[in-house]
């Protein structure tokens, strides 16, 4: 029983969104889709400018559309995505508690009790104020406020770091 590190509650919505953003890699602008988008943007601007009868106007229209597509639209989409993540997290949140042991993680919700082996997780991240373990995009996250004491939080960080060191190295 002394090996168990007990936790109760969930990470905050902000922490959950932060973990989700860390798990999902950002798209690079120079991907194939990015290059195609830029080429289409240029073509649309040139067509609009030529239709209006001026090459200078075509260049101005292309620049305006480019700023909208490359700067404003991704920011709007990112904000919308974060709002959707927050809403989804709040709607699907269940009270949970459990324990971490050297052999497994026990998670208890009102509906079910799960025992998860450490080996099922592929990613272990330990930061000062949040820890998460993940398999693909599914994860369990822990924060200091989920533990009864600072000592339990430190023991949790130490255990996760030990499990991280035991994982086979991944090639990227």
N, C-alpha and C positions, 0 to 999 in steps of 0.2 A: 504494500500500500504506500510505503514511503517513496517508491520510485515513480508514483503517479504524480503528474502535474495537472491539477484541475483548472478548468476554465469554465466560464459561464457568460452567455450573451453572444452578441455578434459584433463584428466591426461596424463602424459607422458607415453611412452611405458614402461619404466623401472618401473614406479609406477603401471601400469596395470599388468605387469608380477608379481610384488611383491604381489598385491592383489590376483591374480589368485593362486599363490603359497600358500597364507594363507588360501584360500578357499578349496583347494584340500589337504586332509590329506595325509601325506607320508605313504607308505606301511611299515609295520613292517617286519623285516627279519624273525621273528619267526612265521609268518603266516603259514597256511597249505601249501601254494605254496612255501614258503621259505624252509620249512623242506623237501618237495618233491624235490626241486631243489638241496639241499645239498646231499640228498641220491642218486639222479641220478648222480651228480658230482662225488661222491665217487665211484659209480659203474663203471662209464666210465673210471676214472683214474685207477681203479684196473684191468679192462679188458685190457686197453692199456698196463699197466705195465706187466701183465701176458703174454700178446702176445709178448712182447719184452723179456720175460724170467727172470725178476728180481722183487722181492718184494720191494726192496729199490727203484728201478726205478718207481714202481707203486706208492709208497708214494710220490716221487718227482713230478711225473706227476699230481697226485691228488692235491698236494699243488699248483702247477703252475696254473692248471685249476681253482682251488678254488679262487686264487687271482684274476684271470681274471673275473670270474663270479661274485664274491661277491664285488669286489672293482672297477675294471675298467669299466665293462659293465654298471652298474648303473650310473656312472658318465657320460659316453658317451650318454646314453639314456636321462639323465637329461639335458645335454647341448643341445641335439637335440630338446628336448621338449620345452625348453626355446626359441630356435631359431624359432621353429614353432609358438609358442605363439606370439612372436614379429611380425613375418610376417603376421599372421592372424589379429592381432590388427591393424597394419598399413594398411592392405588391406581393412578392414571393418570400418575404422574410419570415422565418419561423424562429421562435425562441429555441435556443440550443444550449447545451452544456456538455461536458465530457471530460476526458482525461487523455493526456499524452503519456505513453509508457515507452520504454526502449523497444518493445516488440510491436506496438500498434497504437492506433489512435481510436478512441472510443467517442462517438458522437451520439448524443441523445437528443431527440426532438420529441414534441408531443405525439408524433405518429409512429416513430421508429427509432430503434437503437442500431447503430452500425459500428462494426469493428473493421477498421481499414488498416491494411498492412502498409508499412512504410515503402515497401518495394513497388507499390502501384504508382507512386508519384515519381515524376521525372525531373521536376524543377523545385529547388529549395532556395528561397531568398530570405536572408536575414538582414534587416535594416534596424536602425535605432528605434523607430517607433512603429514598425509593422513587420510581420513575418508572413510569408505565404508559401504554401506547398501546392504544386499543381501537376496535373496530368492533362496535357493539351490545354484547353481553355477552362477546364473545371478546376476549382481550387478551394482550399481551406485557408482562411486568413486569421491571424491572431494579432491582437494589440495589447499593450500593457493594461488597459482598463478592463480586460476580460479576466484578469488574474487577481487573486486576493492580495498578493503582496509583490513587492519589487523582486524579492528572492525567487518567487515562482516564475516571474517573467524572465529573469536571468537564466534560470534552469531551463526554461523553454527554449530560449535562444541557443544555449549550449547544446541541448539535445538536437535541435534542427541543424545546427552547424556540424555536429557529429554525423548525422544522417547524410548531410550534403557531401561530406568528405568520403563517405562510403560508396556513393553513387559512381558508376562507371562514367568516365569522361565522355562527353558528347562531342562529336565533330560537327563543326558549323559550316 
